[in-house]
Amino acid sequence: MDEDGDGVLDDCQVEGVSYLFEVESDWGSGFVGYMTLSNDSGQCILGWDLQFDAEFQIQEVWDAVLVSQQDGRVRVVNEAWNSRICSGKSLRFGFLAEGSPTPPLDVTINDSPVEPE
């Protein structure tokens, strides 16, 4: 059942996850950025798949795995060692990107919407 009409079955939806997008350094044509995922859902996330729209092009990622970048949609998944984000915990990964450090849009984790902090 999808009572809220967001296209994700309610039993599969993770609510209470937020993200923080930070820029550590910006040199005009590129930047170093970080995303922190905070889980206040009341449940453990076991294996995460983060997707978002970005106006920048990621060149390198650390503490996560870049799976794809196509038509501005980025897909990043967990490393083997950081697949679990339990409630009350957070996880941070970084990246080197080309382009302007504009905040990501339409962010989802495991197909559930994620709100900015």
N, C-alpha and C positions, 0 to 999 in steps of 0.2 A: 504494500500500500504506500502511496505517495501523497499523504494528506496536505503537505505544504506546497505541492505542485512544482518542485524544483527539478524534477527529472531523476532524483535519486530515491530509491526505496528507503523508507523511514528506518527499517531494521539495519540497513547498511550505512546510514548516514552518521558521520562523526560531527557532533556539535560541540563548540567550546574550544576550538583550536584557532589560534590567531598567529599572525606573523609580523615581524618587524624587519623592514628593509633599511639597511644602513650603508652609507658610502664612506669608506675609510680614506680613500684618496682619489682625486679626479684631476686628470691632466688635459682635459679638453677633448681629446680623441678617444679616450678610454678611462677606465676606472677600476678600482678594487671595491667590490661590494660584498655584503654579508646579508644572509637571511636567517633570522631566528624564528623557529617554530615553537610556540608555547601551547602545551596541552592542559586545558582545564575542563576536559570532557567528562571526567569521572571514570574513564576507562583507559586501558593501555592500548596504544596503537602498535601493532606488531607488523612491521613492514610498511614503509610509507612511500608513496608515489605522489610527488608534488608537481603540479603543472600550473603554468601561468603565461600570460601574454606579456611580451617585452619588446620595447623599441630598440634594445641593444642586442649585440651578438656576443654570447659567452665563448671565451677562448679556452678557459681552463677552470676546473672546479676542484675544490678540496673538501674533504669530509662528506662527500656525496658523489654520486655517479651521474654524469650528464648522459642521458639516453638519447635525446633528440632535440633538435631545434628546427622547426619547419614553419614557414609563413608567420614568424613572430611568436609561435607557441613553443614554450620550453618545457621539457620533461626531465626532472631530476629525481633519482631514487636513492634509497639508503645504501650505505656501505654495509658489508656483512657485519661489522662490529657495532653499528649504530642504528639497527633496525627497529629498536624499541623506544617509544616515547611514552612513558607512563604519565598518568594524570598528575599534575603539579610539577612536571618537569619540562625542560625545554631542550632544544637541539639547535646548534648553529652550524651553518656551512658557508663557505666563502667562494668567490669566483673573480676571475679577471675577465673584463668585458671590453669590447669596442663599442663606441657610441656614447650617447648621452645617458647619464644615470637617472632615468625616469623611473618612478615606482612601478612595479609590476601590477598588472590588472587581471581580473578573473582568475584569482588564485584558488586552486583546489588541492586537497589532500585526499588521496584514495577516492576521488570523484565527489567529495563533499566540499562545499564552499568554505573558504577560510577568510576571515575578516582581518584587516590591518589593526594593529594595536593602537 
